[in-house]
């Protein structure tokens, strides 16, 4: 009797962590907390999981940073009520539009009000402020490059 056995690895998206700049992809991409499981299988049926690891990475290129189990648990708890990927894509577009035509602080307050209608960033206000600042800075650098040309 012949027994077919093997081992392999499965990687699953666990928790959405938002849009972040990826050094490898050269742009803003969706980041997730990934769970990686190594397993032993008999007749193509996974029998034993012998390693679990977690990493934070880009959903496009799958490059990221490995973290330990406690850090993964903290990320899961912190981002449990984070806006969805779809909502964050809409927010990203709104910030880009605002950055292209901004004139004053009143418009930023209006932008934050419009974002609040789409999704709730309570507990993640710092993330939203950093995202707005990074997108605005990228836009200003683009404009400066165009003006120099």
N, C-alpha and C positions, 0 to 999 in steps of 0.2 A: 504494500500500500504506500502510495506517495503522499506526503503531507506538504502542502504549499504554505510557506510562511514568508513573511516580509516585515519590514518596518518602514515607517514613513513619517511625514510631518504634515499637519494641517494648521493653517493660519486662518483665524476668524476675526472679523471686526467686532469689537466689544462695545466701545463707547465713542461717540462722536465728540471731538475736541475743538472743532472750529476751523476757520481758515487761518493759515499761517504761511509765511514765506518759506519756500523750500529751496535750499541752496542747490540741490541737484536738478530740480525741474525749472529753476529760474522763474518763479512766479508764485502767486498765492494758490495753494492747494488745500484740500480737505485733509485734516489730520484726525487720526483715530487712535484709540488704545486697542492694540491687537493682542490676541491670545494665541500663542503657538504651542501646540501639543505634539509631542513625539509619541508614537505608539508602535506596538508589536501586533501583527495580525496573522491569523491562520485562515487559510482559504478566503482571503480578502476581507475578512471580518475583523475589525479592530477588537483586540482582546484586552491588552494591558496598555495603560498610559504610563509611561515611565518618566516623562519630563514635561513640566509646564513652565512656560516663560512668558513674560509680557514685554511689549515694547510699544513706544509711541512713534508713529511714523506717518509718512505721506501716503495717501491712498493711491497715488499715481505710480510712483517709482518704488514704493514699499521700503524705502530707506528710513531709518530712524534710530532711536536710542533705546537700548534695553533697560528696563527698570525692574525692581524687585516686587514681590507680591504685595507688601504693605503700601508701597507707592501706587500700585495699580488699584488697590482698594480705595485709596484716597482720591484718585482721579475719578473713579466710578461714582463715588459719593458727591464729589464737587460738581461734576458735569451731568448729574442725573436729570436736572431740570434745565439743561442748556438748550437753546434753540436748535431746531433741526437743520439739516444741511440745506433743505429747500428754503427755509426762512433766512438763513444766513447768506445764501446766494442773492436773495432779493435785497437784503441789507447792504451787501457789498456793492451792488449796482447803484443803490441810492447814495452811498457814500461817494462813489466815483463821480456821479452826476453832480452832487453837492460840491465836491472838490473842484470840478471843472468850472463852475459858475459862482463860487462863493464870493461874498463881498463883506460880510460882517459877522459878528458874534450872534446876532439875532437869528441869522440863518442856521447856525449850528444848533441853537435851541429848538428851532423849528424842525431840523433834521432829527434830533433826538426824540422829539414828540412824534414824528411820523414813524420812526423805528419802533417806538413804544406801542404803536397801533398794530404793528406786524407781529412782534414777539416780545417776550419779557426777558430782560437782561438782569433782573434782580440777582444780586450776588456775583454778577460778572460785569459790573460797570467798568472796572479797570480794563478788562479785555476789550470792551467796546471802545473806550477812550484810546487805547493803544492802537487798535485797528484803524480808527479814524485818523490818528496822527500819522501812522505808517503810510496809509493810502494817500493822504494829503502830501506828505513829504515826497513820495514817489512821483506824484503828479507835478509837483513843483520842479523836481529834477528833470522830468521830461520836457517841461516848458523851457527850462534853462538851456537844455541841449538843443532844442529847436531854435531858440533865439540866437544861440552861438553859431549855428550853421548858416 
